[in-house]
Amino acid sequence: MADTRRFWNLLSGIYSRQKIGDENAYRKKLAKTQDHFRPDMVVREIGCGTGTTAVIHAPHVADYEGVDFSGKMLDIARTRAADAGVTNLTFRQAALEDLDATGNFDAVLALSLLHLLEDRDAGIAHVAEMLKPGGLFISSTVCIGGTNGWLKVLGPIPRAFSLFPILKHFTRAELEASVQGAGFEIVESWQPKEGASVFIIARKSG
Ligand SMILES: C[S@@+](CC[C@H](N)C(=O)[O-])C[C@H]1O[C@@H](n2cnc3c(N)ncnc32)[C@H](O)[C@@H]1O
C-alpha cells in the first residue's frame, strides 16, 4: 500500500488540474447524492483526493470529513476548502483499512475508490461498520470485468510495476453482490453509459 500511496502523491498535481471526463454525469451524481443529504448529517468521504467533491457537498450537511491516504492529495484539498471558505470540512490522512469502525456516520462516500482496493469485500464491510443503522453508502466505481474495453490492458500493468495501483477486474453484478453481501440494500444503481463508472446508493439495513 505504501507504494501506491507514493503513486497518488506523485500524481496529485496532475490530478488536481485534470478536467472531469463527463461533466453531465458528474453533476447528476452530485444531485442524486444531495437528494439524500439533510442539514444534520455527518458524512465521510474516503479516497477524497484533491477535495473537489468534498468542497461541493460539505455545505449541504452538518459535518463532512474527507479521508485519503495521500498527504499530497490532502494538501491540495485543504487549500481548496480554505479558498472556498467551507468551514465544516475537515481532512484526515488515513487508509480506509485503518479507519475505526465508529458506527456514527449518516453517509459514507467512496468515489473512484473500490476498484483500487485489494479486498473490495473487506473494504465495503468496513464501511458498513462506520455507518449508523440506515446509513447510506454512496459509491462510483469502474467495473471492467466482463468487458473488452481498453481499460482491461491496465490490469496486468500494476503487477509489473508495483508503484501503480492495482485496477481490480469485476463486473457491475459482482460489485452489486458485494454491496448487498455487506448488509446493504441498493436504493439506486446507475451507469450513465456503457463503460462508465457505476454509481450506487445503498442503505445499511437495520
Ligand atoms: C482515483 S482517485 C479518486 C479521487 C476522488 N474521489 C475523485 O473521484 O476524483 C483515488 C483516491 O483514493 C486514494 N486512495 C486509494 N486507495 C486508498 C485507500 N486504501 N485508503 C484511502 N485512500 C485511498 C488515492 O490517494 C486517491 O486520492
PDBQT file of the ligand as one rigid body, heavy atoms in Angstrom, charges set to zero:
ROOT
HETATM    1  C1  LIG A 301      -8.931   7.786  -8.442  1.00  0.00    +0.000 C 
HETATM    2  S1  LIG A 301      -8.595   8.839  -7.078  1.00  0.00    +0.000 S 
HETATM    3  C2  LIG A 301     -10.255   9.447  -6.766  1.00  0.00    +0.000 C 
HETATM    4  C3  LIG A 301     -10.269  10.774  -6.070  1.00  0.00    +0.000 C 
HETATM    5  C4  LIG A 301     -11.654  11.370  -5.893  1.00  0.00    +0.000 C 
HETATM    6  N1  LIG A 301     -12.504  10.517  -5.071  1.00  0.00    +0.000 N 
HETATM    7  C5  LIG A 301     -12.291  11.605  -7.240  1.00  0.00    +0.000 C 
HETATM    8  O1  LIG A 301     -13.314  10.965  -7.533  1.00  0.00    +0.000 OA
HETATM    9  O2  LIG A 301     -11.777  12.420  -8.005  1.00  0.00    +0.000 OA
HETATM   10  C6  LIG A 301      -8.403   7.673  -5.773  1.00  0.00    +0.000 C 
HETATM   11  C7  LIG A 301      -8.030   8.320  -4.466  1.00  0.00    +0.000 C 
HETATM   12  O3  LIG A 301      -8.138   7.341  -3.450  1.00  0.00    +0.000 OA
HETATM   13  C8  LIG A 301      -6.997   7.379  -2.628  1.00  0.00    +0.000 C 
HETATM   14  N2  LIG A 301      -6.847   6.004  -2.121  1.00  0.00    +0.000 N 
HETATM   15  C9  LIG A 301      -6.540   4.892  -2.821  1.00  0.00    +0.000 A 
HETATM   16  N3  LIG A 301      -6.575   3.814  -2.033  1.00  0.00    +0.000 NA
HETATM   17  C10 LIG A 301      -6.899   4.253  -0.792  1.00  0.00    +0.000 A 
HETATM   18  C11 LIG A 301      -7.089   3.615   0.465  1.00  0.00    +0.000 A 
HETATM   19  N4  LIG A 301      -6.945   2.286   0.597  1.00  0.00    +0.000 N 
HETATM   20  N5  LIG A 301      -7.419   4.369   1.531  1.00  0.00    +0.000 NA
HETATM   21  C12 LIG A 301      -7.556   5.722   1.416  1.00  0.00    +0.000 A 
HETATM   22  N6  LIG A 301      -7.388   6.385   0.250  1.00  0.00    +0.000 NA
HETATM   23  C13 LIG A 301      -7.068   5.656  -0.838  1.00  0.00    +0.000 A 
HETATM   24  C14 LIG A 301      -5.865   7.885  -3.510  1.00  0.00    +0.000 C 
HETATM   25  O4  LIG A 301      -4.851   8.507  -2.760  1.00  0.00    +0.000 OA
HETATM   26  C15 LIG A 301      -6.608   8.855  -4.423  1.00  0.00    +0.000 C 
HETATM   27  O5  LIG A 301      -6.611  10.169  -3.886  1.00  0.00    +0.000 OA
ENDROOT
TORSDOF 0
